[in-house]
Amino acid sequence: MKKYLISAAVLAAFSVSAVAQTTVASEYYVVRDPATKKCTIVDSKPTGTTTTIVDNGTFKTRTEAETGMKTIKVCTQN
């Protein structure tokens, strides 16, 4: 009986860890709308042709994306 309880506890710990990692592992993208020529930050990878990922505009945190957007040439030009 102890074996089963220990096995269940270990399994539960790994399950919680896996769920936490998938939640934290989001990415942010700097995208540019070709019509307005404005850059924005989105948290899901753009699909389609209405917006495109700019330069190397993939970041792990929103703060990194905001800092990166300031250094991307097409985002700073008007």
PDB file of N, CA, C and O in Angstrom:
ATOM      1  N   MET A   1       0.820  -1.187   0.000  1.00  0.00           N
ATOM      2  CA  MET A   1       0.000   0.000   0.000  1.00  0.00           C
ATOM      3  C   MET A   1       0.868   1.256   0.000  1.00  0.00           C
ATOM      4  O   MET A   1       0.558   2.230  -0.686  1.00  0.00           O
ATOM      5  N   LYS A   2       1.953   1.232   0.769  1.00  0.00           N
ATOM      6  CA  LYS A   2       2.841   2.389   0.822  1.00  0.00           C
ATOM      7  C   LYS A   2       3.457   2.656  -0.555  1.00  0.00           C
ATOM      8  O   LYS A   2       3.646   3.805  -0.953  1.00  0.00           O
ATOM      9  N   LYS A   3       3.765   1.569  -1.273  1.00  0.00           N
ATOM     10  CA  LYS A   3       4.340   1.696  -2.614  1.00  0.00           C
ATOM     11  C   LYS A   3       3.430   2.505  -3.523  1.00  0.00           C
ATOM     12  O   LYS A   3       3.884   3.374  -4.267  1.00  0.00           O
ATOM     13  N   TYR A   4       2.137   2.205  -3.451  1.00  0.00           N
ATOM     14  CA  TYR A   4       1.175   2.875  -4.316  1.00  0.00           C
ATOM     15  C   TYR A   4       1.024   4.349  -3.941  1.00  0.00           C
ATOM     16  O   TYR A   4       0.899   5.207  -4.815  1.00  0.00           O
ATOM     17  N   LEU A   5       1.036   4.632  -2.665  1.00  0.00           N
ATOM     18  CA  LEU A   5       0.929   6.020  -2.211  1.00  0.00           C
ATOM     19  C   LEU A   5       2.151   6.831  -2.634  1.00  0.00           C
ATOM     20  O   LEU A   5       2.020   7.969  -3.086  1.00  0.00           O
ATOM     21  N   ILE A   6       3.321   6.251  -2.490  1.00  0.00           N
ATOM     22  CA  ILE A   6       4.544   6.940  -2.888  1.00  0.00           C
ATOM     23  C   ILE A   6       4.565   7.144  -4.397  1.00  0.00           C
ATOM     24  O   ILE A   6       4.933   8.215  -4.879  1.00  0.00           O
ATOM     25  N   SER A   7       4.171   6.118  -5.137  1.00  0.00           N
ATOM     26  CA  SER A   7       4.118   6.228  -6.600  1.00  0.00           C
ATOM     27  C   SER A   7       3.142   7.312  -7.031  1.00  0.00           C
ATOM     28  O   SER A   7       3.440   8.087  -7.940  1.00  0.00           O
ATOM     29  N   ALA A   8       1.994   7.375  -6.398  1.00  0.00           N
ATOM     30  CA  ALA A   8       0.989   8.388  -6.726  1.00  0.00           C
ATOM     31  C   ALA A   8       1.505   9.788  -6.406  1.00  0.00           C
ATOM     32  O   ALA A   8       1.267  10.723  -7.171  1.00  0.00           O
ATOM     33  N   ALA A   9       2.206   9.943  -5.290  1.00  0.00           N
ATOM     34  CA  ALA A   9       2.745  11.244  -4.905  1.00  0.00           C
ATOM     35  C   ALA A   9       3.809  11.709  -5.897  1.00  0.00           C
ATOM     36  O   ALA A   9       3.836  12.880  -6.277  1.00  0.00           O
ATOM     37  N   VAL A  10       4.673  10.806  -6.313  1.00  0.00           N
ATOM     38  CA  VAL A  10       5.714  11.142  -7.290  1.00  0.00           C
ATOM     39  C   VAL A  10       5.078  11.507  -8.628  1.00  0.00           C
ATOM     40  O   VAL A  10       5.481  12.484  -9.260  1.00  0.00           O
ATOM     41  N   LEU A  11       4.109  10.746  -9.053  1.00  0.00           N
ATOM     42  CA  LEU A  11       3.415  11.021 -10.305  1.00  0.00           C
ATOM     43  C   LEU A  11       2.720  12.381 -10.253  1.00  0.00           C
ATOM     44  O   LEU A  11       2.767  13.138 -11.223  1.00  0.00           O
ATOM     45  N   ALA A  12       2.087  12.689  -9.148  1.00  0.00           N
ATOM     46  CA  ALA A  12       1.406  13.980  -8.988  1.00  0.00           C
ATOM     47  C   ALA A  12       2.414  15.125  -9.037  1.00  0.00           C
ATOM     48  O   ALA A  12       2.139  16.160  -9.643  1.00  0.00           O
ATOM     49  N   ALA A  13       3.556  14.956  -8.418  1.00  0.00           N
ATOM     50  CA  ALA A  13       4.582  16.006  -8.424  1.00  0.00           C
ATOM     51  C   ALA A  13       5.078  16.278  -9.836  1.00  0.00           C
ATOM     52  O   ALA A  13       5.250  17.435 -10.219  1.00  0.00           O
ATOM     53  N   PHE A  14       5.309  15.224 -10.616  1.00  0.00           N
ATOM     54  CA  PHE A  14       5.762  15.416 -11.993  1.00  0.00           C
ATOM     55  C   PHE A  14       4.671  16.036 -12.851  1.00  0.00           C
ATOM     56  O   PHE A  14       4.966  16.842 -13.734  1.00  0.00           O
ATOM     57  N   SER A  15       3.427  15.678 -12.611  1.00  0.00           N
ATOM     58  CA  SER A  15       2.318  16.234 -13.390  1.00  0.00           C
ATOM     59  C   SER A  15       2.185  17.728 -13.147  1.00  0.00           C
ATOM     60  O   SER A  15       2.017  18.497 -14.093  1.00  0.00           O
ATOM     61  N   VAL A  16       2.257  18.143 -11.894  1.00  0.00           N
ATOM     62  CA  VAL A  16       2.170  19.565 -11.558  1.00  0.00           C
ATOM     63  C   VAL A  16       3.336  20.322 -12.182  1.00  0.00           C
ATOM     64  O   VAL A  16       3.148  21.426 -12.693  1.00  0.00           O
ATOM     65  N   SER A  17       4.517  19.759 -12.149  1.00  0.00           N
ATOM     66  CA  SER A  17       5.693  20.386 -12.727  1.00  0.00           C
ATOM     67  C   SER A  17       5.538  20.561 -14.237  1.00  0.00           C
ATOM     68  O   SER A  17       5.893  21.609 -14.776  1.00  0.00           O
ATOM     69  N   ALA A  18       5.020  19.564 -14.911  1.00  0.00           N
ATOM     70  CA  ALA A  18       4.837  19.639 -16.364  1.00  0.00           C
ATOM     71  C   ALA A  18       3.817  20.703 -16.737  1.00  0.00           C
ATOM     72  O   ALA A  18       4.012  21.426 -17.714  1.00  0.00           O
ATOM     73  N   VAL A  19       2.739  20.811 -15.980  1.00  0.00           N
ATOM     74  CA  VAL A  19       1.723  21.828 -16.253  1.00  0.00           C
ATOM     75  C   VAL A  19       2.300  23.217 -16.023  1.00  0.00           C
ATOM     76  O   VAL A  19       2.031  24.127 -16.808  1.00  0.00           O
ATOM     77  N   ALA A  20       3.073  23.399 -14.988  1.00  0.00           N
ATOM     78  CA  ALA A  20       3.677  24.700 -14.694  1.00  0.00           C
ATOM     79  C   ALA A  20       4.632  25.116 -15.805  1.00  0.00           C
ATOM     80  O   ALA A  20       4.672  26.292 -16.166  1.00  0.00           O
ATOM     81  N   GLN A  21       5.391  24.195 -16.348  1.00  0.00           N
ATOM     82  CA  GLN A  21       6.333  24.518 -17.399  1.00  0.00           C
ATOM     83  C   GLN A  21       5.629  24.933 -18.673  1.00  0.00           C
ATOM     84  O   GLN A  21       6.095  25.851 -19.346  1.00  0.00           O
ATOM     85  N   THR A  22       4.532  24.301 -19.030  1.00  0.00           N
ATOM     86  CA  THR A  22       3.837  24.671 -20.255  1.00  0.00           C
ATOM     87  C   THR A  22       3.174  26.030 -20.111  1.00  0.00           C
ATOM     88  O   THR A  22       3.044  26.753 -21.098  1.00  0.00           O
ATOM     89  N   THR A  23       2.753  26.394 -18.914  1.00  0.00           N
ATOM     90  CA  THR A  23       2.136  27.689 -18.694  1.00  0.00           C
ATOM     91  C   THR A  23       3.174  28.801 -18.775  1.00  0.00           C
ATOM     92  O   THR A  23       2.892  29.862 -19.330  1.00  0.00           O
ATOM     93  N   VAL A  24       4.356  28.582 -18.239  1.00  0.00           N
ATOM     94  CA  VAL A  24       5.397  29.600 -18.191  1.00  0.00           C
ATOM     95  C   VAL A  24       6.118  29.746 -19.526  1.00  0.00           C
ATOM     96  O   VAL A  24       6.685  30.804 -19.803  1.00  0.00           O
ATOM     97  N   ALA A  25       6.110  28.730 -20.339  1.00  0.00           N
ATOM     98  CA  ALA A  25       6.909  28.711 -21.551  1.00  0.00           C
ATOM     99  C   ALA A  25       6.273  29.467 -22.713  1.00  0.00           C
ATOM    100  O   ALA A  25       6.424  29.053 -23.862  1.00  0.00           O
ATOM    101  N   SER A  26       5.570  30.561 -22.446  1.00  0.00           N
ATOM    102  CA  SER A  26       4.968  31.328 -23.531  1.00  0.00           C
ATOM    103  C   SER A  26       6.022  32.203 -24.203  1.00  0.00           C
ATOM    104  O   SER A  26       7.059  32.512 -23.617  1.00  0.00           O
ATOM    105  N   GLU A  27       5.738  32.589 -25.426  1.00  0.00           N
ATOM    106  CA  GLU A  27       6.644  33.451 -26.164  1.00  0.00           C
ATOM    107  C   GLU A  27       5.896  34.699 -26.596  1.00  0.00           C
ATOM    108  O   GLU A  27       4.671  34.700 -26.714  1.00  0.00           O
ATOM    109  N   TYR A  28       6.648  35.749 -26.826  1.00  0.00           N
ATOM    110  CA  TYR A  28       6.088  37.009 -27.294  1.00  0.00           C
ATOM    111  C   TYR A  28       6.730  37.343 -28.629  1.00  0.00           C
ATOM    112  O   TYR A  28       7.910  37.069 -28.846  1.00  0.00           O
ATOM    113  N   TYR A  29       5.958  37.929 -29.512  1.00  0.00           N
ATOM    114  CA  TYR A  29       6.416  38.232 -30.858  1.00  0.00           C
ATOM    115  C   TYR A  29       6.220  39.713 -31.152  1.00  0.00           C
ATOM    116  O   TYR A  29       5.193  40.296 -30.803  1.00  0.00           O
ATOM    117  N   VAL A  30       7.220  40.317 -31.800  1.00  0.00           N
ATOM    118  CA  VAL A  30       7.078  41.670 -32.302  1.00  0.00           C
ATOM    119  C   VAL A  30       6.611  41.526 -33.745  1.00  0.00           C
ATOM    120  O   VAL A  30       7.310  40.960 -34.586  1.00  0.00           O
ATOM    121  N   VAL A  31       5.423  42.046 -34.016  1.00  0.00           N
ATOM    122  CA  VAL A  31       4.841  41.927 -35.352  1.00  0.00           C
ATOM    123  C   VAL A  31       4.568  43.317 -35.920  1.00  0.00           C
ATOM    124  O   VAL A  31       4.418  44.294 -35.186  1.00  0.00           O
ATOM    125  N   ARG A  32       4.508  43.372 -37.249  1.00  0.00           N
ATOM    126  CA  ARG A  32       4.277  44.643 -37.931  1.00  0.00           C
ATOM    127  C   ARG A  32       3.099  44.485 -38.879  1.00  0.00           C
ATOM    128  O   ARG A  32       3.041  43.543 -39.670  1.00  0.00           O
ATOM    129  N   ASP A  33       2.167  45.416 -38.787  1.00  0.00           N
ATOM    130  CA  ASP A  33       1.019  45.444 -39.687  1.00  0.00           C
ATOM    131  C   ASP A  33       1.437  46.194 -40.944  1.00  0.00           C
ATOM    132  O   ASP A  33       1.796  47.368 -40.857  1.00  0.00           O
ATOM    133  N   PRO A  34       1.403  45.555 -42.109  1.00  0.00           N
ATOM    134  CA  PRO A  34       1.871  46.206 -43.330  1.00  0.00           C
ATOM    135  C   PRO A  34       1.019  47.413 -43.749  1.00  0.00           C
ATOM    136  O   PRO A  34       1.520  48.323 -44.410  1.00  0.00           O
ATOM    137  N   ALA A  35      -0.246  47.425 -43.374  1.00  0.00           N
ATOM    138  CA  ALA A  35      -1.129  48.536 -43.752  1.00  0.00           C
ATOM    139  C   ALA A  35      -0.820  49.792 -42.932  1.00  0.00           C
ATOM    140  O   ALA A  35      -0.689  50.883 -43.488  1.00  0.00           O
ATOM    141  N   THR A  36      -0.705  49.634 -41.620  1.00  0.00           N
ATOM    142  CA  THR A  36      -0.459  50.793 -40.756  1.00  0.00           C
ATOM    143  C   THR A  36       1.024  51.034 -40.502  1.00  0.00           C
ATOM    144  O   THR A  36       1.416  52.113 -40.059  1.00  0.00           O
ATOM    145  N   LYS A  37       1.848  50.023 -40.785  1.00  0.00           N
ATOM    146  CA  LYS A  37       3.291  50.061 -40.543  1.00  0.00           C
ATOM    147  C   LYS A  37       3.628  50.294 -39.072  1.00  0.00           C
ATOM    148  O   LYS A  37       4.631  50.926 -38.742  1.00  0.00           O
ATOM    149  N   LYS A  38       2.772  49.772 -38.199  1.00  0.00           N
ATOM    150  CA  LYS A  38       2.977  49.872 -36.755  1.00  0.00           C
ATOM    151  C   LYS A  38       3.384  48.520 -36.203  1.00  0.00           C
ATOM    152  O   LYS A  38       2.880  47.481 -36.630  1.00  0.00           O
ATOM    153  N   CYS A  39       4.303  48.547 -35.250  1.00  0.00           N
ATOM    154  CA  CYS A  39       4.735  47.316 -34.582  1.00  0.00           C
ATOM    155  C   CYS A  39       3.963  47.151 -33.278  1.00  0.00           C
ATOM    156  O   CYS A  39       3.690  48.123 -32.575  1.00  0.00           O
ATOM    157  N   THR A  40       3.621  45.920 -32.972  1.00  0.00           N
ATOM    158  CA  THR A  40       2.964  45.595 -31.717  1.00  0.00           C
ATOM    159  C   THR A  40       3.546  44.297 -31.175  1.00  0.00           C
ATOM    160  O   THR A  40       4.252  43.573 -31.876  1.00  0.00           O
ATOM    161  N   ILE A  41       3.237  44.019 -29.917  1.00  0.00           N
ATOM    162  CA  ILE A  41       3.691  42.792 -29.268  1.00  0.00           C
ATOM    163  C   ILE A  41       2.474  41.910 -29.056  1.00  0.00           C
ATOM    164  O   ILE A  41       1.456  42.349 -28.521  1.00  0.00           O
ATOM    165  N   VAL A  42       2.593  40.655 -29.484  1.00  0.00           N
ATOM    166  CA  VAL A  42       1.512  39.683 -29.302  1.00  0.00           C
ATOM    167  C   VAL A  42       2.063  38.449 -28.596  1.00  0.00           C
ATOM    168  O   VAL A  42       3.262  38.175 -28.642  1.00  0.00           O
ATOM    169  N   ASP A  43       1.166  37.710 -27.943  1.00  0.00           N
ATOM    170  CA  ASP A  43       1.616  36.526 -27.202  1.00  0.00           C
ATOM    171  C   ASP A  43       1.311  35.213 -27.907  1.00  0.00           C
ATOM    172  O   ASP A  43       1.483  34.142 -27.325  1.00  0.00           O
ATOM    173  N   SER A  44       0.862  35.288 -29.150  1.00  0.00           N
ATOM    174  CA  SER A  44       0.677  34.069 -29.932  1.00  0.00           C
ATOM    175  C   SER A  44       1.295  34.275 -31.308  1.00  0.00           C
ATOM    176  O   SER A  44       1.269  35.378 -31.854  1.00  0.00           O
ATOM    177  N   LYS A  45       1.843  33.214 -31.854  1.00  0.00           N
ATOM    178  CA  LYS A  45       2.528  33.314 -33.138  1.00  0.00           C
ATOM    179  C   LYS A  45       1.527  33.693 -34.224  1.00  0.00           C
ATOM    180  O   LYS A  45       0.502  33.029 -34.380  1.00  0.00           O
ATOM    181  N   PRO A  46       1.817  34.756 -34.977  1.00  0.00           N
ATOM    182  CA  PRO A  46       0.869  35.178 -36.009  1.00  0.00           C
ATOM    183  C   PRO A  46       0.779  34.167 -37.146  1.00  0.00           C
ATOM    184  O   PRO A  46       1.778  33.584 -37.569  1.00  0.00           O
ATOM    185  N   THR A  47      -0.426  33.981 -37.617  1.00  0.00           N
ATOM    186  CA  THR A  47      -0.648  33.114 -38.764  1.00  0.00           C
ATOM    187  C   THR A  47      -1.358  33.939 -39.823  1.00  0.00           C
ATOM    188  O   THR A  47      -2.205  34.769 -39.494  1.00  0.00           O
ATOM    189  N   GLY A  48      -1.038  33.730 -41.046  1.00  0.00           N
ATOM    190  CA  GLY A  48      -1.664  34.497 -42.108  1.00  0.00           C
ATOM    191  C   GLY A  48      -0.757  35.609 -42.604  1.00  0.00           C
ATOM    192  O   GLY A  48       0.437  35.639 -42.305  1.00  0.00           O
ATOM    193  N   THR A  49      -1.339  36.518 -43.364  1.00  0.00           N
ATOM    194  CA  THR A  49      -0.537  37.563 -43.999  1.00  0.00           C
ATOM    195  C   THR A  49      -0.838  38.960 -43.485  1.00  0.00           C
ATOM    196  O   THR A  49      -0.258  39.928 -43.977  1.00  0.00           O
ATOM    197  N   THR A  50      -1.729  39.095 -42.508  1.00  0.00           N
ATOM    198  CA  THR A  50      -2.069  40.438 -42.033  1.00  0.00           C
ATOM    199  C   THR A  50      -0.965  41.054 -41.189  1.00  0.00           C
ATOM    200  O   THR A  50      -0.808  42.275 -41.178  1.00  0.00           O
ATOM    201  N   THR A  51      -0.198  40.233 -40.482  1.00  0.00           N
ATOM    202  CA  THR A  51       0.946  40.724 -39.711  1.00  0.00           C
ATOM    203  C   THR A  51       2.112  39.766 -39.910  1.00  0.00           C
ATOM    204  O   THR A  51       1.917  38.579 -40.173  1.00  0.00           O
ATOM    205  N   THR A  52       3.317  40.291 -39.781  1.00  0.00           N
ATOM    206  CA  THR A  52       4.503  39.448 -39.919  1.00  0.00           C
ATOM    207  C   THR A  52       5.430  39.675 -38.737  1.00  0.00           C
ATOM    208  O   THR A  52       5.487  40.769 -38.175  1.00  0.00           O
ATOM    209  N   ILE A  53       6.150  38.631 -38.373  1.00  0.00           N
ATOM    210  CA  ILE A  53       7.140  38.757 -37.306  1.00  0.00           C
ATOM    211  C   ILE A  53       8.290  39.595 -37.852  1.00  0.00           C
ATOM    212  O   ILE A  53       8.805  39.323 -38.936  1.00  0.00           O
ATOM    213  N   VAL A  54       8.681  40.595 -37.112  1.00  0.00           N
ATOM    214  CA  VAL A  54       9.716  41.515 -37.547  1.00  0.00           C
ATOM    215  C   VAL A  54      11.088  41.018 -37.120  1.00  0.00           C
ATOM    216  O   VAL A  54      11.287  40.641 -35.965  1.00  0.00           O
ATOM    217  N   ASP A  55      12.035  41.019 -38.056  1.00  0.00           N
ATOM    218  CA  ASP A  55      13.438  40.710 -37.780  1.00  0.00           C
ATOM    219  C   ASP A  55      13.535  39.428 -36.950  1.00  0.00           C
ATOM    220  O   ASP A  55      13.014  38.388 -37.354  1.00  0.00           O
ATOM    221  N   ASN A  56      14.194  39.497 -35.804  1.00  0.00           N
ATOM    222  CA  ASN A  56      14.263  38.361 -34.884  1.00  0.00           C
ATOM    223  C   ASN A  56      13.331  38.677 -33.718  1.00  0.00           C
ATOM    224  O   ASN A  56      13.772  38.750 -32.571  1.00  0.00           O
ATOM    225  N   GLY A  57      12.064  38.862 -34.004  1.00  0.00           N
ATOM    226  CA  GLY A  57      11.107  39.362 -33.026  1.00  0.00           C
ATOM    227  C   GLY A  57      10.450  38.323 -32.159  1.00  0.00           C
ATOM    228  O   GLY A  57       9.257  38.440 -31.875  1.00  0.00           O
ATOM    229  N   THR A  58      11.169  37.309 -31.724  1.00  0.00           N
ATOM    230  CA  THR A  58      10.635  36.297 -30.818  1.00  0.00           C
ATOM    231  C   THR A  58      11.360  36.417 -29.484  1.00  0.00           C
ATOM    232  O   THR A  58      12.588  36.366 -29.428  1.00  0.00           O
ATOM    233  N   PHE A  59      10.583  36.579 -28.400  1.00  0.00           N
ATOM    234  CA  PHE A  59      11.164  36.808 -27.080  1.00  0.00           C
ATOM    235  C   PHE A  59      10.481  35.938 -26.036  1.00  0.00           C
ATOM    236  O   PHE A  59       9.348  35.497 -26.230  1.00  0.00           O
ATOM    237  N   LYS A  60      11.175  35.694 -24.930  1.00  0.00           N
ATOM    238  CA  LYS A  60      10.645  34.835 -23.870  1.00  0.00           C
ATOM    239  C   LYS A  60       9.745  35.588 -22.898  1.00  0.00           C
ATOM    240  O   LYS A  60       8.831  34.997 -22.322  1.00  0.00           O
ATOM    241  N   THR A  61       9.987  36.877 -22.707  1.00  0.00           N
ATOM    242  CA  THR A  61       9.155  37.661 -21.799  1.00  0.00           C
ATOM    243  C   THR A  61       8.658  38.917 -22.510  1.00  0.00           C
ATOM    244  O   THR A  61       9.232  39.348 -23.510  1.00  0.00           O
ATOM    245  N   ARG A  62       7.601  39.487 -21.988  1.00  0.00           N
ATOM    246  CA  ARG A  62       7.053  40.710 -22.577  1.00  0.00           C
ATOM    247  C   ARG A  62       8.046  41.869 -22.426  1.00  0.00           C
ATOM    248  O   ARG A  62       8.159  42.707 -23.321  1.00  0.00           O
ATOM    249  N   THR A  63       8.755  41.918 -21.313  1.00  0.00           N
ATOM    250  CA  THR A  63       9.750  42.976 -21.097  1.00  0.00           C
ATOM    251  C   THR A  63      10.843  42.901 -22.148  1.00  0.00           C
ATOM    252  O   THR A  63      11.256  43.929 -22.684  1.00  0.00           O
ATOM    253  N   GLU A  64      11.319  41.691 -22.451  1.00  0.00           N
ATOM    254  CA  GLU A  64      12.331  41.538 -23.500  1.00  0.00           C
ATOM    255  C   GLU A  64      11.781  41.995 -24.849  1.00  0.00           C
ATOM    256  O   GLU A  64      12.490  42.625 -25.634  1.00  0.00           O
ATOM    257  N   ALA A  65      10.528  41.679 -25.113  1.00  0.00           N
ATOM    258  CA  ALA A  65       9.912  42.077 -26.374  1.00  0.00           C
ATOM    259  C   ALA A  65       9.807  43.598 -26.476  1.00  0.00           C
ATOM    260  O   ALA A  65      10.054  44.166 -27.539  1.00  0.00           O
ATOM    261  N   GLU A  66       9.446  44.250 -25.388  1.00  0.00           N
ATOM    262  CA  GLU A  66       9.346  45.712 -25.388  1.00  0.00           C
ATOM    263  C   GLU A  66      10.712  46.349 -25.632  1.00  0.00           C
ATOM    264  O   GLU A  66      10.830  47.304 -26.400  1.00  0.00           O
ATOM    265  N   THR A  67      11.731  45.821 -24.983  1.00  0.00           N
ATOM    266  CA  THR A  67      13.089  46.329 -25.182  1.00  0.00           C
ATOM    267  C   THR A  67      13.563  46.047 -26.602  1.00  0.00           C
ATOM    268  O   THR A  67      14.164  46.911 -27.240  1.00  0.00           O
ATOM    269  N   GLY A  68      13.298  44.855 -27.093  1.00  0.00           N
ATOM    270  CA  GLY A  68      13.697  44.479 -28.442  1.00  0.00           C
ATOM    271  C   GLY A  68      13.015  45.324 -29.507  1.00  0.00           C
ATOM    272  O   GLY A  68      13.630  45.680 -30.511  1.00  0.00           O
ATOM    273  N   MET A  69      11.744  45.644 -29.287  1.00  0.00           N
ATOM    274  CA  MET A  69      11.003  46.432 -30.263  1.00  0.00           C
ATOM    275  C   MET A  69      11.634  47.820 -30.445  1.00  0.00           C
ATOM    276  O   MET A  69      11.599  48.384 -31.539  1.00  0.00           O
ATOM    277  N   LYS A  70      12.201  48.357 -29.381  1.00  0.00           N
ATOM    278  CA  LYS A  70      12.851  49.667 -29.461  1.00  0.00           C
ATOM    279  C   LYS A  70      14.123  49.643 -30.297  1.00  0.00           C
ATOM    280  O   LYS A  70      14.570  50.686 -30.774  1.00  0.00           O
ATOM    281  N   THR A  71      14.712  48.459 -30.480  1.00  0.00           N
ATOM    282  CA  THR A  71      15.955  48.358 -31.241  1.00  0.00           C
ATOM    283  C   THR A  71      15.755  47.873 -32.675  1.00  0.00           C
ATOM    284  O   THR A  71      16.693  47.880 -33.473  1.00  0.00           O
ATOM    285  N   ILE A  72      14.537  47.454 -32.998  1.00  0.00           N
ATOM    286  CA  ILE A  72      14.260  46.973 -34.364  1.00  0.00           C
ATOM    287  C   ILE A  72      14.017  48.172 -35.266  1.00  0.00           C
ATOM    288  O   ILE A  72      13.135  48.991 -35.005  1.00  0.00           O
ATOM    289  N   LYS A  73      14.801  48.266 -36.321  1.00  0.00           N
ATOM    290  CA  LYS A  73      14.814  49.451 -37.182  1.00  0.00           C
ATOM    291  C   LYS A  73      13.440  49.801 -37.756  1.00  0.00           C
ATOM    292  O   LYS A  73      13.022  50.957 -37.689  1.00  0.00           O
ATOM    293  N   VAL A  74      12.736  48.821 -38.318  1.00  0.00           N
ATOM    294  CA  VAL A  74      11.436  49.143 -38.935  1.00  0.00           C
ATOM    295  C   VAL A  74      10.382  49.569 -37.910  1.00  0.00           C
ATOM    296  O   VAL A  74       9.380  50.183 -38.275  1.00  0.00           O
ATOM    297  N   CYS A  75      10.598  49.251 -36.649  1.00  0.00           N
ATOM    298  CA  CYS A  75       9.657  49.659 -35.614  1.00  0.00           C
ATOM    299  C   CYS A  75       9.935  51.069 -35.103  1.00  0.00           C
ATOM    300  O   CYS A  75       9.054  51.702 -34.520  1.00  0.00           O
ATOM    301  N   THR A  76      11.134  51.558 -35.314  1.00  0.00           N
ATOM    302  CA  THR A  76      11.480  52.892 -34.830  1.00  0.00           C
ATOM    303  C   THR A  76      11.361  53.952 -35.912  1.00  0.00           C
ATOM    304  O   THR A  76      11.390  55.146 -35.614  1.00  0.00           O
ATOM    305  N   GLN A  77      11.228  53.531 -37.168  1.00  0.00           N
ATOM    306  CA  GLN A  77      11.077  54.480 -38.274  1.00  0.00           C
ATOM    307  C   GLN A  77       9.615  54.873 -38.420  1.00  0.00           C
ATOM    308  O   GLN A  77       8.716  54.071 -38.165  1.00  0.00           O
ATOM    309  N   ASN A  78       9.388  56.109 -38.830  1.00  0.00           N
ATOM    310  CA  ASN A  78       8.014  56.565 -39.105  1.00  0.00           C
ATOM    311  C   ASN A  78       7.937  57.188 -40.462  1.00  0.00           C
ATOM    312  O   ASN A  78       6.868  57.632 -40.877  1.00  0.00           O
TER     313      ASN A  78
END
